[in-house]
Amino acid sequence: MKNLLLFIASFLISSFSFAQSNLTNGDFETWVELGISPNNYLDPAGGYFKTLNELYILPGSAGGPGPITVERTTDTASGSYAALLTSKLFENLGIFIPGMLGTTKLDIPKQTIHMGKPCAGCKPLRFKGYFKYFPVDGDSCVAQLTLWKYNTNLHKRDTIANVRMIVTDTVDTYTPFDLEVEYLNTTLIPDTMLILFVSSAGFNFNNLTGCEGQVGSTMFVDDVSVEYPAGITDALMPEIDVKTYPNPAVDKVIFTLDSCPENLTMEVLDQQGKWITKFPVQSCDLTLNTSSYSSGTYYFRLMQDKYLMSTGVFIINN
């Protein structure tokens, strides 16, 4: 089934001049029940988009239960469901909690939020979706996409690209947003992508008790996607892990695969989505001669027959 879904996604993407790589459950059609009875709550299925709803399972001894700040709604831009984000008060502790939805992970013991999901080599062009917003007393909402690369020398994340939309006015009908991703550094290759929606923009990544905003501010989000050049997409759940080095490279790139099933093919495309080369994979260690390649960003797709098994990116600096 997973291979079938990847094939369908790959087919749809190659059928348009510019292709939307729909994120896992980015239309918020599927939700899953989580929590500990009787403190159950709904979260988007698939594990890609997370919320702060886990606060609802906190026991009374820790001040719980916390508020449910993201809910499933039938008020949609399309389809059956969308996400409804509402800023609320954690009443027992007197803490303001914004409605937050994104590629995040709540860390309750440390009262913090871990930001971003692994996204090796992903370099989207645009960040898109639909939203509505109903602020309270001058509040604002935010939609954000950030790409990072971990700096092993400085032990911190380097920001490679960032785009952010802040809305202060009421938007009472579903309205599209279409944001160009601004690359601050074109030589580094991202390893992490953050997508974030917050119903009150005064959030604090490092300390949940430091969030600011107005109770009742409400944001609706639906049909979130990222866009790549024609023919290029990301395997968000790759079947085969592929490491590339050196990266950036000059005259050769080495690909190391964690498995080598039969009938694999490597395809290389340029930044415009034009095919550069295609060759069969005959071992888990491949060397691509890039001495004739111009400097720039290149993408690879690992295919098994018609199924997309993995994707990635490498940079040539001649």
C-alpha positions in Angstrom: 0.0 0.0 0.0 2.8 2.4 0.9 4.5 1.8 -2.5 1.2 2.3 -4.2 0.7 5.7 -2.5 4.2 6.8 -3.4 3.7 5.8 -7.0 0.4 7.7 -7.2 2.1 10.8 -5.7 5.0 10.5 -8.0 2.7 10.2 -11.0 0.6 13.2 -10.1 3.7 15.4 -9.5 5.2 14.6 -12.9 1.9 15.5 -14.6 2.1 19.3 -13.8 4.5 22.0 -14.9 4.9 22.9 -11.2 4.1 20.2 -8.7 2.8 20.3 -5.2 4.4 17.8 -2.9 1.5 17.3 -0.5 2.8 16.8 3.0 1.7 13.8 5.0 -2.0 14.5 5.9 -1.5 18.1 4.9 -5.2 18.2 4.0 -6.1 17.2 7.6 -8.6 14.7 6.4 -7.5 11.9 8.8 -7.4 12.2 12.6 -6.5 9.7 15.3 -7.6 9.4 18.9 -4.8 9.6 21.5 -4.5 10.1 25.2 -5.3 8.1 28.3 -9.0 7.4 29.0 -10.9 9.4 30.0 -8.6 12.2 28.8 -8.8 11.3 25.1 -8.2 13.8 22.3 -7.9 13.9 18.5 -4.7 14.8 16.6 -3.9 14.7 12.9 -3.0 11.2 11.8 0.3 10.2 10.3 2.6 11.7 12.9 3.9 14.5 10.7 1.8 17.3 12.1 1.7 17.6 15.9 -0.2 19.8 18.4 0.0 20.7 22.1 -3.0 18.6 22.9 -0.9 16.2 24.9 -1.2 18.7 27.8 -4.7 17.3 28.2 -3.4 14.0 29.7 -1.5 15.8 32.5 -2.7 14.5 35.9 -4.3 16.7 38.5 -1.1 16.4 40.6 0.7 18.3 37.8 -2.0 20.9 37.3 -3.8 19.0 34.6 -5.7 18.5 32.5 -4.4 21.1 30.1 -6.5 22.6 27.3 -7.1 21.1 23.9 -6.0 23.8 21.5 -6.3 22.1 18.1 -9.5 20.4 17.0 -10.9 18.7 14.0 -13.5 20.9 12.2 -15.9 20.4 9.3 -15.5 24.1 8.4 -13.1 23.4 5.5 -11.5 24.9 2.4 -12.1 21.5 0.7 -12.8 18.0 1.8 -14.4 16.8 5.0 -12.1 18.2 7.7 -9.6 21.0 8.5 -7.7 22.0 11.6 -9.0 24.5 14.1 -6.4 26.2 16.3 -7.7 28.2 19.4 -5.6 30.0 22.0 -6.7 29.0 25.5 -5.8 29.4 29.2 -4.3 26.5 31.1 -6.6 27.4 33.9 -5.1 25.4 36.8 -1.6 26.8 36.2 -2.7 30.2 34.8 -0.5 29.7 31.7 -1.5 31.0 28.2 -1.3 28.2 25.6 -1.6 29.1 21.9 -3.2 26.8 19.3 -0.1 25.3 17.6 0.1 22.9 14.8 3.3 21.8 13.0 6.3 19.6 12.6 7.0 19.8 16.3 7.2 17.6 19.4 6.0 18.7 22.9 8.5 17.9 25.7 6.4 18.2 28.9 9.1 17.5 31.5 11.3 20.3 30.0 8.3 22.6 29.3 9.6 23.1 25.8 8.9 22.2 22.2 11.3 20.4 19.8 11.0 22.0 16.4 11.3 20.4 13.0 11.3 17.0 11.2 14.1 15.3 9.4 14.0 16.3 5.7 17.4 15.5 4.2 18.0 17.6 1.1 14.5 19.1 0.8 14.6 22.4 -1.0 11.0 23.6 -1.7 10.2 26.7 -3.7 6.9 27.7 -2.2 4.8 27.1 1.0 1.1 27.0 0.3 -2.3 26.4 1.9 -5.6 28.0 3.1 -6.5 29.7 6.3 -9.0 31.8 8.2 -8.3 33.9 11.3 -10.3 35.5 14.0 -8.1 37.5 16.4 -9.0 38.8 19.8 -7.9 42.3 21.0 -5.1 42.9 18.5 -3.6 39.4 18.5 -1.9 37.9 15.4 -1.4 34.4 13.9 1.6 33.0 12.0 2.3 30.5 9.3 6.0 29.7 8.9 8.4 27.4 7.0 12.1 27.1 8.1 14.9 24.9 6.8 17.9 24.2 9.0 21.2 22.4 8.7 22.9 21.2 11.9 26.4 22.7 12.3 28.6 20.0 13.8 31.4 22.5 14.5 29.3 25.0 16.4 26.7 22.5 17.7 23.8 24.6 16.5 21.4 24.9 13.6 22.2 27.1 10.7 19.1 28.6 9.1 19.2 27.9 5.3 15.7 29.3 4.4 12.9 31.0 6.1 9.5 32.4 5.1 6.8 33.7 7.5 3.3 35.1 7.2 1.9 37.1 10.1 -1.8 38.1 10.0 -3.3 40.7 12.4 -6.7 41.3 10.7 -9.8 39.2 10.7 -9.9 36.8 7.7 -13.4 35.4 7.8 -13.4 33.3 4.6 -10.8 30.7 3.6 -8.0 32.5 1.9 -5.0 31.0 0.1 -1.5 31.8 1.1 1.4 31.2 -1.3 4.8 32.1 0.0 8.1 32.0 -1.8 10.8 30.2 0.2 13.7 32.6 0.7 17.1 30.9 0.7 19.6 32.7 2.9 22.4 30.1 2.1 22.5 28.3 -1.2 25.6 26.2 -0.5 24.3 24.3 2.5 21.9 21.4 2.2 19.0 21.3 4.7 18.5 18.3 7.0 15.4 19.6 8.9 12.2 21.3 8.0 9.9 23.2 10.3 6.3 24.0 9.3 4.4 25.9 11.9 0.9 27.4 12.4 0.1 29.3 15.6 -3.1 31.1 16.5 -1.2 33.6 18.6 2.1 34.8 17.2 3.7 35.5 20.6 4.8 31.9 21.1 8.0 30.9 22.9 9.9 27.9 21.5 12.0 27.3 24.5 9.5 28.0 27.4 5.8 27.2 27.2 5.2 29.5 30.2 6.5 32.4 28.2 3.9 32.4 25.4 1.8 35.6 24.9 -1.5 36.3 23.2 -5.2 36.5 23.7 -7.5 33.7 24.8 -10.0 32.9 22.0 -7.9 33.9 19.0 -8.8 31.3 16.4 -7.1 30.1 13.2 -8.4 27.6 10.6 -5.8 25.7 8.5 -6.4 23.4 5.5 -4.7 21.9 2.4 -1.1 22.7 3.3 1.6 21.8 0.8 5.1 22.7 -0.4 6.0 23.2 -4.1 9.0 22.0 -6.1 10.1 22.4 -9.7 8.5 20.2 -12.2 9.2 16.5 -11.8 10.8 16.9 -8.3 9.3 15.7 -5.1 10.4 14.4 -1.7 9.8 10.9 -0.4 8.7 12.0 3.0 8.7 8.3 4.1 11.6 6.9 2.1 11.9 3.2 1.7 15.7 3.3 1.3 18.0 5.7 3.1 20.6 7.3 0.8 23.7 9.2 2.0 25.6 11.4 -0.4 29.2 12.7 0.0 31.1 14.8 -0.5 28.4 17.4 -0.5 29.0 19.9 -1.9 31.1 18.1 -4.5 33.3 18.9 -7.5 34.0 16.0 -9.8 32.2 13.1 -8.2 29.3 12.2 -5.8 29.2 9.0 -4.0 25.8 7.5 -3.0 25.6 4.9 -0.2 22.3 3.0 0.1 21.2 1.1 3.2 19.6 -1.6 1.0 19.8 -2.6 -2.7 16.7 -4.5 -3.9 16.4 -5.5 -7.5 15.4 -3.2 -10.4 16.6 0.1 -8.8 17.3 3.1 -11.0 18.9 6.4 -10.1 17.7 9.5 -11.8 19.4 12.9 -11.6 17.6 16.2 -12.4 18.7 19.8 -12.4 17.1 22.6 -10.4 14.5 23.1 -13.2 13.5 19.5 -13.0 15.2 18.5 -16.3 16.6 15.0 -16.4 20.4 14.9 -16.6 21.1 11.2 -16.4 19.5 7.9 -15.5 21.3 4.6 -14.7 20.6 1.2 -13.1 21.8 0.7 -9.5 24.0 -2.4 -9.3 25.4 -2.0 -5.8 24.8 -0.1 -2.6 27.8 2.2 -3.3 27.5 4.3 -6.4 29.8 6.9 -7.9 28.5 9.6 -10.2 31.0 11.5 -12.4 30.0 15.1 -12.1 33.1 16.7 -13.7 31.0 18.0 -16.6 28.2 19.4 -14.4 27.8 23.1 -13.9 27.8 24.5 -10.4 24.4 24.4 -8.8 21.9 22.2 -7.0 20.9 18.8 -8.4 18.2 16.3 -7.3 18.2 12.6 -7.4 15.3 10.1 -7.3 15.7 6.4 -6.5 13.1 4.4 -8.4 12.2 0.7 -8.2 10.2 0.1 -11.4 7.6 2.9 -11.1 7.8 3.3 -7.3 9.6 6.3 -5.7 11.9 4.8 -3.1 14.0 7.8 -2.0 15.0 11.3 -3.0 17.7 13.8 -2.1 19.8 16.7 -3.3 23.5 17.4 -3.8 25.4 20.6 -4.8 28.2 20.9 -7.3 30.8 23.7 -6.7 33.2 23.8 -9.6 
